[in-house]
Amino acid sequence: MSKLAWEMQAYGASKDEILESVTESISFKLSGPGMVAASYLSDAQEVLESNPNAARQYINIAKLIMFEYELGFNQR
């Protein structure tokens, strides 16, 4: 599986697209990456029963943000 194919399966978009969207968001500019990650987790909660795949992708995006912006998580 190619890197892009994996990103599409895991996140629903490429890593670069997600990170660009994150850094351009008003939440990021006003509150930082932690708030953006929290927002994705809230979105996951909202769709968990109706769309489990979307919930999984939101959770993966939140993890990506936590790792990318070094929010205290070490990826092994």
C-alpha positions, 0 to 999 in steps of 0.5 A: 500500500502506498503512503498516500493510499494509507493516509487516505484510508486512515485520515480520509485525506493526505497528511499534508492536506490535513496539516494545512487545514489545521494550521489555517483554522481559526481554532489553531490560530487562537487556541493551538493544536491541542484545541484542534485535536480536541475538536476532532475527538468531539466530532468523532463522538458525534458520529460514532454510532452513525458513521464509525469509519468517519469516527475512526478517521477523526480519531486518527487525525487527532492522533496525527495532530498530537504527534506532529505538534509534540503534545507530549506523546512520543510515537514509537 
